[in-house]
Amino acid sequence: VTGQPINDARTTAPAWQAVASLAAFAGVAALVIGVADAFTRQRIAGNEARELLRVLHELVPPGSHDNDLAADRVLLPVDGPGEELRPVHRARRAGAPTAAILASTTTGYAGPIRLLVAIDPGGQVLAARAIEHQETPGIGDFIDPGRSPWMDKFSGRALGEPPVERWRLRSENGDFDAVAGATITSRAVINGVRHVLEYAADHREEIWAP
Ligand SMILES: Cc1cc2nc3c(=O)[nH]c(=O)nc-3n(C[C@H](O)[C@H](O)[C@H](O)COP(=O)(O)O)c2cc1C
């Protein structure tokens, strides 16, 4: 029988060489992916920190405090079930607290509505914002900043202003008007802001601790 020898030394490298080059390639690939991942994580963390500060500054303007709003925070327990903590950010001028920003999630028409509420040390609302929601465009998105002044109605309000039992829709013997055709979103936000004020009253010492 004529033909090529089965092991032609000119074309077939030893198996260990193939294994070694595969391992080297895998090592380089892992290194490249690892470095890229570290850079990406760092960039995402940087973007998130900037975005957090931007949102916090929408509620408490930069000129109204002299501390680092994003860094000055306490983690307080959520008063529902579970062991989650909620961050509360504090604004200060010359060391004295001037505002606290609390987060709350309320259930709207289409899902959770995430709220941020800034209050002063007297418990009065400085500003309330919906920062994330899935309410229907054109119906429930009046809570977006710039789309309607509806969220401004909370500024200057507090737990006694109106009395807590009147923190509900006018149609339910409360003091707040709903947006017509969007009662569910309106009710959810009123409940969410009231919840923040009740929480702040219950955790006054931790929130305003020096
Ligand atoms: C497609 C669709 C989307 C809706 N989106 C919302 C919404 O985002 N927020 C809301 O409060 N109601 C929404 N509604 C209306 C509610 O079903 C409900 O009718 C309304 O909240 C009641 O408000 P009213 O008492 O002022 O009529 C939507 C209804 C439909 C059919």
The ligand as a Gaussian input file, in Angstrom:
#p B3LYP/6-31G(d) Opt

LIG

0 1
 C      -54.783000      51.857000      28.228000
 C      -55.081000      52.560000      29.518000
 C      -54.064000      53.140000      30.234000
 C      -54.307000      53.789000      31.434000
 N      -53.276000      54.359000      32.123000
 C      -53.532000      54.942000      33.308000
 C      -52.479000      55.515000      34.074000
 O      -51.286000      55.531000      33.701000
 N      -52.798000      56.080000      35.264000
 C      -54.091000      56.119000      35.735000
 O      -54.299000      56.644000      36.838000
 N      -55.088000      55.607000      35.034000
 C      -54.844000      55.027000      33.832000
 N      -55.872000      54.509000      33.127000
 C      -57.256000      54.747000      33.603000
 C      -57.645000      53.855000      34.758000
 O      -58.040000      52.594000      34.284000
 C      -58.828000      54.479000      35.510000
 O      -59.939000      54.533000      34.633000
 C      -58.563000      55.881000      35.944000
 O      -57.418000      55.920000      36.728000
 C      -59.720000      56.414000      36.771000
 O      -59.592000      57.835000      36.781000
 P      -60.884000      58.760000      36.857000
 O      -61.593000      58.367000      38.118000
 O      -60.381000      60.178000      36.899000
 O      -61.682000      58.472000      35.627000
 C      -55.632000      53.863000      31.928000
 C      -56.665000      53.252000      31.199000
 C      -56.403000      52.613000      30.027000
 C      -57.539000      51.970000      29.277000

